């Protein structure tokens, strides 16, 4: 599948966008509820897939490393 075809499958190209501690890397697909899933990289280096809306609305801010750092201090 060409990259042009992939860009038509989602409304907004978030590649390279950083929100809180997460940087969007590439579009993965949609979940069962048709939510856009993106691969993101946390500031700590961990990469994982997440629903774009959860990052954009602020409910997902990192991979969890920030919470672990707070608890250990």
C-alpha positions in Angstrom: 0.0 0.0 0.0 1.4 3.4 -0.9 1.9 6.1 1.6 -0.6 8.3 -0.3 -3.2 5.6 0.3 -2.3 5.4 4.0 -2.7 9.2 4.5 -6.3 9.0 3.2 -7.3 6.5 5.9 -7.0 9.0 8.8 -7.9 12.7 9.0 -4.9 14.2 10.7 -1.2 13.3 10.2 0.2 13.4 13.7 3.7 12.1 12.8 6.3 14.1 14.7 3.8 15.8 16.9 4.7 15.9 20.6 2.0 16.1 23.3 3.2 16.0 26.9 5.8 13.2 27.1 4.7 11.4 23.9 5.8 11.8 20.3 3.6 10.4 17.5 5.6 8.1 15.2 3.2 6.5 12.7 -0.4 5.6 12.1 -1.1 1.9 13.0 -4.8 1.5 12.2 -8.2 1.6 13.9 -9.5 -0.4 16.9 -12.9 -2.1 17.0 -14.6 1.2 17.8 -12.9 2.9 14.8 -10.6 5.0 16.9 -7.3 5.9 15.3 -4.3 4.0 16.8 -0.8 5.5 16.6 2.6 4.3 17.6 4.1 6.8 20.0 7.5 7.1 21.8 7.7 8.3 25.4 10.5 10.6 26.5 12.0 7.6 28.3 12.4 5.8 25.0 9.5 3.2 25.3 7.4 2.8 22.1 3.8 1.6 22.3 0.4 1.9 20.5 -2.3 4.2 21.8 -5.6 5.7 20.8 -4.8 9.2 19.4 -7.8 10.8 21.2 -6.6 9.6 24.6 -3.3 11.5 24.1 -5.0 14.6 22.6 -7.5 14.9 25.5 -4.7 14.3 28.1 -5.8 11.0 29.6 -2.6 9.4 28.4 0.5 11.6 29.0 3.3 9.0 29.1 4.0 5.3 29.2 3.6 5.4 32.9 7.2 6.3 33.7 6.2 9.7 35.0 3.8 8.1 37.6 6.5 5.6 38.6 9.0 8.4 39.0 6.6 10.3 41.3 5.9 7.2 43.4 9.6 6.4 43.9 10.4 9.9 45.2 
